[in-house]
Amino acid sequence: MVEKWQKLSSELVGDHKIFRIRKDRSRSPRTGDDHTFFILETGDWINVIPVTPEGKIVFIHQFRHGTEDVTLEIPGGMADAEDDSFAVSAARELREETGYVAEKIVPIGSVAPNPAFLTNRCHTFLALNAVQVGPTQFDGAEDIIVEEIDGSQVPMLIGSGRITHALVIAAFYHYDHYRRRHQIGIDSDDPY
């Protein structure tokens, strides 16, 4: 059985706008050896799959500085501390990035983006009956184009490499699971 490692020390080495870098020294329970790890502390993230009354998915195109490329994604961002819940963050991100609002926001899944060095989770929400109500409200570092795409195209967009963002692909896994559960009539208190 894999055991938890003993953390011997932890030191903040960088504090940046959206993350903090921490240097941890931990001991392996298997070998007794000490090792250094660098951890990125960051807040939780939100992904939103907006579905229009016509069954189209609201996507966004935006430039990503990490890959230096324009990506096809769904709306999302960081959960804000002043938001009352992750669902409120999801509705806010949807409105800011697309100008759309939804009749209902439903949680459909959560993943750890990379537990090797990230401390956060990414929560995916389904935005049902999403309609455009006004202009986008980008922050100064966003440059986004909105596009509605038929939901049946999503597997091809992933398979062809048009959608490459791992958290967006994970979001569509949750969406597929959610739809299958509801198509076969599984009722549960568990929203996923």
C-alpha positions as CSV (number, residue, x, y, z in Angstrom):
1,M,0.0,0.0,0.0
2,V,1.3,3.5,-0.8
3,E,1.7,5.6,2.3
4,K,1.5,9.4,2.7
5,W,4.9,11.2,2.8
6,Q,5.9,13.1,5.9
7,K,6.3,16.8,5.2
8,L,9.5,18.1,6.9
9,S,9.4,21.7,5.9
10,S,7.5,24.1,3.7
11,E,8.7,27.5,2.4
12,L,7.0,30.1,0.3
13,V,9.4,31.0,-2.6
14,G,7.1,33.1,-4.8
15,D,3.8,34.9,-4.5
16,H,2.3,35.9,-7.9
17,K,-1.1,37.1,-9.0
18,I,-2.8,33.8,-9.7
19,F,-0.5,31.3,-7.8
20,R,2.1,30.9,-5.1
21,I,5.2,28.7,-5.4
22,R,6.0,26.6,-2.4
23,K,9.1,24.5,-1.8
24,D,8.4,21.4,0.3
25,R,10.9,19.0,1.8
26,S,9.3,15.5,2.4
27,R,10.4,12.1,3.5
28,S,9.6,8.9,1.6
29,P,8.0,6.3,3.9
30,R,9.4,3.6,1.7
31,T,13.0,4.6,1.5
32,G,13.4,7.1,4.3
33,D,15.1,9.5,1.9
34,D,14.3,13.2,1.9
35,H,13.2,15.0,-1.4
36,T,12.4,18.5,-2.5
37,F,9.2,19.3,-4.3
38,F,7.9,22.5,-5.8
39,I,4.2,23.1,-5.5
40,L,1.9,25.6,-7.1
41,E,-0.8,26.8,-4.8
42,T,-3.7,28.3,-6.7
43,G,-7.4,28.7,-6.3
44,D,-10.0,26.4,-7.7
45,W,-11.0,26.7,-11.4
46,I,-14.3,26.6,-13.1
47,N,-15.3,25.2,-16.5
48,V,-18.8,25.9,-18.0
49,I,-20.5,23.9,-20.8
50,P,-23.2,26.3,-22.0
51,V,-26.0,24.5,-24.0
52,T,-28.4,26.7,-25.9
53,P,-32.1,25.9,-26.2
54,E,-31.3,24.6,-29.7
55,G,-28.7,22.2,-28.3
56,K,-25.7,24.0,-29.5
57,I,-22.6,24.4,-27.3
58,V,-21.2,27.9,-26.7
59,F,-17.4,27.8,-27.3
60,I,-14.8,30.4,-27.1
61,H,-11.6,30.9,-29.1
62,Q,-8.7,32.6,-27.3
63,F,-5.0,33.0,-27.4
64,R,-3.1,31.0,-24.7
65,H,0.3,32.2,-23.7
66,G,1.6,28.8,-22.5
67,T,1.2,27.2,-25.9
68,E,1.3,30.4,-27.8
69,D,-1.7,29.4,-29.9
70,V,-5.4,30.1,-30.3
71,T,-7.4,27.4,-28.6
72,L,-11.0,26.2,-28.9
73,E,-12.4,26.0,-25.3
74,I,-15.5,26.4,-23.2
75,P,-15.8,29.4,-20.9
76,G,-14.0,29.2,-17.6
77,G,-11.6,30.8,-15.1
78,M,-10.8,31.1,-11.5
79,A,-13.4,30.9,-8.7
80,D,-13.5,34.3,-7.0
81,A,-13.3,34.4,-3.2
82,E,-16.2,36.9,-3.2
83,D,-18.5,34.5,-5.1
84,D,-20.9,32.6,-2.8
85,S,-20.4,29.3,-4.5
86,F,-18.7,27.6,-7.5
87,A,-22.0,27.8,-9.3
88,V,-22.0,31.6,-8.9
89,S,-18.4,31.7,-10.3
90,A,-19.6,29.6,-13.2
91,A,-22.5,31.9,-14.0
92,R,-20.1,34.9,-13.7
93,E,-17.5,33.4,-16.0
94,L,-20.2,32.5,-18.5
95,R,-21.6,36.0,-18.6
96,E,-18.2,37.7,-18.7
97,E,-16.6,35.6,-21.4
98,T,-19.7,35.1,-23.7
99,G,-22.4,37.5,-22.8
100,Y,-24.7,34.5,-22.2
101,V,-26.8,33.6,-19.1
102,A,-28.3,30.3,-18.3
103,E,-31.7,29.2,-17.0
104,K,-30.0,26.7,-14.7
105,I,-26.4,25.9,-13.6
106,V,-25.7,22.3,-12.8
107,P,-22.5,20.8,-11.3
108,I,-21.4,17.8,-13.3
109,G,-17.9,16.9,-12.2
110,S,-14.6,17.9,-10.6
111,V,-11.0,16.9,-11.3
112,A,-7.6,17.6,-9.9
113,P,-5.8,19.3,-12.8
114,N,-2.4,17.9,-11.9
115,P,-2.0,16.6,-8.4
116,A,1.7,16.2,-8.8
117,F,2.3,19.9,-8.3
118,L,-1.0,21.8,-8.2
119,T,-3.1,22.2,-5.1
120,N,-6.5,23.0,-6.7
121,R,-9.5,21.4,-8.4
122,C,-11.4,22.3,-11.6
123,H,-15.2,22.2,-11.2
124,T,-17.3,21.7,-14.3
125,F,-20.8,23.1,-14.7
126,L,-23.5,22.6,-17.3
127,A,-25.3,25.8,-18.2
128,L,-28.8,24.8,-19.4
129,N,-30.8,27.0,-21.9
130,A,-28.0,29.5,-22.3
131,V,-28.9,32.6,-24.2
132,Q,-27.0,35.7,-25.2
133,V,-28.3,38.7,-23.3
134,G,-25.6,41.3,-23.9
135,P,-22.0,42.0,-24.7
136,T,-19.0,40.2,-23.2
137,Q,-17.2,41.7,-20.2
138,F,-13.6,40.7,-20.7
139,D,-10.9,41.6,-18.3
140,G,-7.9,43.5,-19.7
141,A,-5.9,40.3,-20.6
142,E,-8.7,38.5,-22.5
143,D,-9.3,38.5,-26.2
144,I,-12.1,36.1,-27.0
145,I,-14.4,35.2,-29.9
146,V,-17.6,33.3,-29.2
147,E,-19.0,30.5,-31.4
148,E,-22.0,28.2,-31.1
149,I,-21.2,24.7,-32.4
150,D,-23.5,21.7,-32.7
151,G,-22.9,19.4,-29.7
152,S,-22.6,16.4,-32.0
153,Q,-19.4,17.9,-33.4
154,V,-17.6,17.7,-30.0
155,P,-16.2,14.1,-30.4
156,M,-14.7,15.0,-33.8
157,L,-13.3,18.3,-32.4
158,I,-11.5,16.3,-29.7
159,G,-10.5,13.4,-31.9
160,S,-9.1,15.7,-34.6
161,G,-7.0,17.7,-32.1
162,R,-9.0,20.9,-32.6
163,I,-9.8,20.8,-28.8
164,T,-6.6,20.2,-27.0
165,H,-7.1,21.7,-23.5
166,A,-7.1,18.7,-21.2
167,L,-9.6,20.3,-18.7
168,V,-12.0,21.0,-21.5
169,I,-11.8,17.3,-22.6
170,A,-12.3,16.2,-19.0
171,A,-15.4,18.5,-18.9
172,F,-16.9,16.8,-21.9
173,Y,-16.3,13.4,-20.2
174,H,-18.4,14.7,-17.3
175,Y,-21.0,16.0,-19.7
176,D,-21.2,12.7,-21.5
177,H,-21.6,10.9,-18.2
178,Y,-24.3,13.3,-17.1
179,R,-26.3,12.9,-20.3
180,R,-26.1,9.1,-20.2
181,R,-27.3,9.0,-16.5
182,H,-30.2,11.2,-17.4
183,Q,-31.1,9.4,-20.6
184,I,-31.5,6.1,-18.8
185,G,-33.4,7.8,-15.9
186,I,-30.9,7.2,-13.1
187,D,-32.1,9.4,-10.2
188,S,-29.6,10.1,-7.4
189,D,-28.8,12.8,-4.8
190,D,-25.3,12.8,-6.4
191,P,-25.4,15.4,-9.1
192,Y,-22.7,13.7,-11.1
